[in-house]
Amino acid sequence: MSLIINNIKKIYLLKELRNTKFFFRNPPKKKILIFDQISFNYLIDFFRLNSIKSYFQLDCRLRNLQHIYLSFEIIKKIIIYSKFLSLKQAYLLSVIETISPRVILTFNEFSKDLSKISIFLKKKSITTISLQNSDRSHILYDDQKHNKINSDILLSYGEIDKNIYKKNIKNYRFIKPFGSLKLNLAKKFKKKLNKNFKKPQYDICLIAKRLTNQSDKNLTNTQKKFTKLVKFVAKFAYENQLKVLVCGKPYSENYYNLKTEKNFFNQCFKKVDFKYSSSQTNKYNSYLGVLNSKIIISTNSTLLRESLGEKKKILSLCPNKYNQFLKTGIYHLQDCNYKKFSSHLKKIHNMTDTSYFSKFDSNFFMKKMNSVSYLNNLIKSLIRKNR
């Protein structure tokens, strides 16, 4: 039985690596290494803004493995480290050591691979910086799944997140709230486009979730909740003559095409003053939508937390356990009917900003600072220190 399983694994591995390029030499030496492909396109913009050219992207996922380096030096290291690590982790560690970076950056702060590898990097004058990639409030209710991380520096969204990390993660040098790097990059992108959103154009911004098809019986629970939310928003906007912006998700070949999604929203909002905007061509699409709207609505999205940092009213239609961060449950609704949804959204719409934001624990807001500038200065200081 084990022989069959091993053969299946080998076939799977060969299938995943069919488009991978092999280089039988060492990778180039770089001062900065990006670990994992998560949100790498945002880091590219960060590098461009700060004129950083010396960096290396290390592919870590089989499905997206574009390059594999195999030199005599790397193979020797793999043999040594494979006694303590998985073959994949031994390869990643061997490549990192060969590149000899001074700083490792990642948006995947809970990477099991990096957690294992970091133990060996602590003696190499290499500093690992983990950037918070999404809302982690749920970790308070799921202690056992997220406590394995080794990182020198953790840059969190805010004080709430810092406390969550401190409670659940043991191996770190320090944790600093520094806001959302993606949001700060979006604001710089907005400035570059010379867009002025002091007077938001839309009453409601709906942050879309991926839908795989239009058949109700094939939708997941999350997709069903979002489909229900879309219909609620459309009805509310029609009844109250409000303008709506729907920010779509970027799609890959694994999901149905963009035209299908656009048709779905066009059908739902056909009686409403509505615009559909896709992230297919602009990764900052949703952020620009937030900045250009009054109320941000979704089922469950990190962008809701980021929107709060910009003093935008938010509403989430999703069962959750995050009430302890609020003085009231003003920003979310459990599964509900339209009457309750309409009443709650009308209440939010009519509230003054002062009244609305007073309902939140101040620690729930993201740190307001220039994350782009802070990270750039931090990297420079670490490179100088780790020479």
Solvent accessible surface area in square Angstrom, and as a share of the most:
residue,aa,sasa,rsa
1,M,173,0.77
2,S,78,0.50
3,L,128,0.64
4,I,100,0.51
5,I,76,0.39
6,N,73,0.37
7,N,66,0.34
8,I,104,0.53
9,K,127,0.54
10,K,124,0.52
11,I,116,0.59
12,Y,102,0.39
13,L,69,0.35
14,L,129,0.64
15,K,125,0.53
16,E,35,0.16
17,L,30,0.15
18,R,162,0.59
19,N,123,0.63
20,T,15,0.08
21,K,130,0.55
22,F,90,0.37
23,F,51,0.21
24,F,155,0.65
25,R,122,0.44
26,N,59,0.30
27,P,5,0.03
28,P,62,0.39
29,K,138,0.58
30,K,58,0.24
31,K,106,0.45
32,I,3,0.02
33,L,0,0.00
34,I,1,0.01
35,F,1,0.00
36,D,5,0.02
37,Q,35,0.15
38,I,47,0.24
39,S,20,0.13
40,F,28,0.12
41,N,70,0.36
42,Y,27,0.10
43,L,0,0.00
44,I,41,0.21
45,D,25,0.13
46,F,0,0.00
47,F,2,0.01
48,R,179,0.65
49,L,93,0.46
50,N,31,0.16
51,S,88,0.57
52,I,27,0.14
53,K,174,0.74
54,S,42,0.27
55,Y,60,0.23
56,F,25,0.11
57,Q,55,0.25
58,L,6,0.03
59,D,9,0.05
60,C,5,0.03
61,R,94,0.34
62,L,56,0.28
63,R,188,0.69
64,N,76,0.39
65,L,21,0.10
66,Q,105,0.47
67,H,73,0.33
68,I,18,0.09
69,Y,22,0.09
70,L,45,0.23
71,S,15,0.10
72,F,156,0.65
73,E,67,0.30
74,I,0,0.00
75,I,77,0.39
76,K,102,0.43
77,K,44,0.19
78,I,19,0.10
79,I,107,0.54
80,I,96,0.49
81,Y,29,0.11
82,S,47,0.31
83,K,154,0.65
84,F,137,0.57
85,L,18,0.09
86,S,58,0.38
87,L,125,0.62
88,K,81,0.34
89,Q,21,0.09
90,A,0,0.00
91,Y,25,0.09
92,L,2,0.01
93,L,0,0.00
94,S,0,0.00
95,V,0,0.00
96,I,0,0.00
97,E,22,0.10
98,T,2,0.01
99,I,0,0.00
100,S,41,0.26
101,P,0,0.00
102,R,61,0.22
103,V,0,0.00
104,I,0,0.00
105,L,0,0.00
106,T,0,0.00
107,F,4,0.02
108,N,26,0.13
109,E,3,0.01
110,F,33,0.14
111,S,11,0.07
112,K,160,0.68
113,D,24,0.12
114,L,6,0.03
115,S,10,0.07
116,K,107,0.45
117,I,0,0.00
118,S,4,0.03
119,I,95,0.48
120,F,54,0.23
121,L,2,0.01
122,K,107,0.45
123,K,183,0.78
124,K,89,0.38
125,S,66,0.43
126,I,12,0.06
127,T,4,0.03
128,T,2,0.01
129,I,0,0.00
130,S,1,0.01
131,L,1,0.01
132,Q,8,0.04
133,N,31,0.16
134,S,32,0.21
135,D,24,0.13
136,R,34,0.12
137,S,0,0.00
138,H,66,0.29
139,I,1,0.01
140,L,35,0.18
141,Y,90,0.34
142,D,44,0.23
143,D,51,0.26
144,Q,147,0.65
145,K,154,0.65
146,H,39,0.18
147,N,56,0.29
148,K,159,0.68
149,I,6,0.03
150,N,15,0.08
151,S,1,0.01
152,D,18,0.10
153,I,1,0.01
154,L,2,0.01
155,L,1,0.01
156,S,0,0.00
157,Y,6,0.02
158,G,1,0.01
159,E,73,0.33
160,I,16,0.08
161,D,0,0.00
162,K,52,0.22
163,N,78,0.40
164,I,3,0.02
165,Y,2,0.01
166,K,105,0.45
167,K,132,0.56
168,N,10,0.05
169,I,3,0.01
170,K,182,0.77
171,N,73,0.38
172,Y,68,0.26
173,R,128,0.47
174,F,74,0.31
175,I,11,0.06
176,K,59,0.25
177,P,11,0.07
178,F,3,0.01
179,G,2,0.02
180,S,3,0.02
181,L,5,0.02
182,K,27,0.11
183,L,9,0.04
184,N,23,0.12
185,L,3,0.02
186,A,0,0.00
187,K,67,0.29
188,K,70,0.30
189,F,57,0.24
190,K,42,0.18
191,K,162,0.69
192,K,172,0.73
193,L,81,0.40
194,N,135,0.69
195,K,88,0.37
196,N,110,0.57
197,F,37,0.15
198,K,177,0.75
199,K,183,0.77
200,P,37,0.23
201,Q,99,0.44
202,Y,15,0.06
203,D,21,0.11
204,I,0,0.00
205,C,0,0.00
206,L,0,0.00
207,I,9,0.04
208,A,0,0.00
209,K,42,0.18
210,R,80,0.29
211,L,2,0.01
212,T,61,0.35
213,N,49,0.25
214,Q,84,0.37
215,S,40,0.26
216,D,91,0.47
217,K,178,0.75
218,N,91,0.47
219,L,16,0.08
220,T,78,0.45
221,N,109,0.56
222,T,78,0.45
223,Q,18,0.08
224,K,94,0.40
225,K,47,0.20
226,F,0,0.00
227,T,14,0.08
228,K,64,0.27
229,L,0,0.00
230,V,0,0.00
231,K,109,0.46
232,F,23,0.10
233,V,0,0.00
234,A,9,0.07
235,K,101,0.43
236,F,2,0.01
237,A,1,0.01
238,Y,109,0.41
239,E,93,0.41
240,N,51,0.26
241,Q,147,0.65
242,L,15,0.07
243,K,65,0.28
244,V,0,0.00
245,L,9,0.04
246,V,0,0.00
247,C,1,0.01
248,G,1,0.01
249,K,65,0.28
250,P,63,0.39
251,Y,20,0.07
252,S,56,0.36
253,E,170,0.76
254,N,121,0.62
255,Y,77,0.29
256,Y,34,0.13
257,N,96,0.49
258,L,46,0.23
259,K,143,0.60
260,T,45,0.26
261,E,0,0.00
262,K,85,0.36
263,N,79,0.40
264,F,25,0.10
265,F,0,0.00
266,N,74,0.38
267,Q,111,0.49
268,C,33,0.20
269,F,2,0.01
270,K,133,0.56
271,K,141,0.60
272,V,21,0.12
273,D,87,0.45
274,F,42,0.17
275,K,109,0.46
276,Y,31,0.12
277,S,25,0.16
278,S,27,0.18
279,S,11,0.07
280,Q,85,0.38
281,T,133,0.78
282,N,39,0.20
283,K,62,0.26
284,Y,6,0.02
285,N,12,0.06
286,S,20,0.13
287,Y,15,0.06
288,L,19,0.10
289,G,4,0.04
290,V,1,0.01
291,L,15,0.07
292,N,17,0.09
293,S,0,0.00
294,K,96,0.41
295,I,3,0.02
296,I,0,0.00
297,I,0,0.00
298,S,0,0.00
299,T,2,0.01
300,N,73,0.37
301,S,21,0.14
302,T,30,0.17
303,L,15,0.07
304,L,5,0.03
305,R,9,0.03
306,E,6,0.03
307,S,1,0.00
308,L,0,0.00
309,G,6,0.06
310,E,34,0.15
311,K,120,0.51
312,K,25,0.10
313,K,18,0.08
314,I,0,0.00
315,L,0,0.00
316,S,3,0.02
317,L,3,0.02
318,C,21,0.13
319,P,63,0.40
320,N,26,0.13
321,K,132,0.56
322,Y,19,0.07
323,N,79,0.40
324,Q,113,0.50
325,F,6,0.03
326,L,17,0.08
327,K,146,0.62
328,T,65,0.38
329,G,32,0.31
330,I,6,0.03
331,Y,14,0.05
332,H,11,0.05
333,L,9,0.05
334,Q,76,0.34
335,D,89,0.46
336,C,14,0.08
337,N,96,0.49
338,Y,36,0.14
339,K,166,0.70
340,K,110,0.47
341,F,0,0.00
342,S,15,0.10
343,S,72,0.47
344,H,31,0.14
345,L,1,0.00
346,K,91,0.38
347,K,113,0.48
348,I,0,0.00
349,H,69,0.31
350,N,108,0.56
351,M,29,0.13
352,T,91,0.53
353,D,84,0.43
354,T,113,0.65
355,S,44,0.28
356,Y,0,0.00
357,F,22,0.09
358,S,60,0.38
359,K,59,0.25
360,F,6,0.03
361,D,45,0.23
362,S,87,0.56
363,N,63,0.32
364,F,3,0.01
365,F,36,0.15
366,M,10,0.04
367,K,92,0.39
368,K,134,0.57
369,M,53,0.24
370,N,73,0.37
371,S,0,0.00
372,V,5,0.03
373,S,46,0.30
374,Y,52,0.20
375,L,0,0.00
376,N,17,0.09
377,N,87,0.44
378,L,24,0.12
379,I,1,0.01
380,K,95,0.40
381,S,44,0.28
382,L,11,0.05
383,I,24,0.12
384,R,138,0.51
385,K,150,0.63
386,N,18,0.09
387,R,210,0.77
